[in-house]
């Protein structure tokens, strides 16, 4: 099921530091986290390139 999200734009809420990260899902590791490509922090928007988000630091719900 997790591979269905590859290529999807997501907005992820980070717990620490509390902010949002937007990007395109390029990899998913079930129960561990996901990798976003072309990521940025709206509204600040510095381009991140590739960013790995671990579930320990973020609210990730791929079932939505």
HELIX and SHEET records of a PDB file:
HELIX    1   1 UNK A    2  UNK A    5  5                                   4    
SHEET    1   A 5 UNK A  49  UNK A  54  0                                        
SHEET    2   A 5 UNK A  33  UNK A  40 -1                                        
SHEET    3   A 5 UNK A  19  UNK A  29 -1                                        
SHEET    4   A 5 UNK A   9  UNK A  14 -1                                        
SHEET    5   A 5 UNK A  58  UNK A  59 -1                                        
END                                                                             
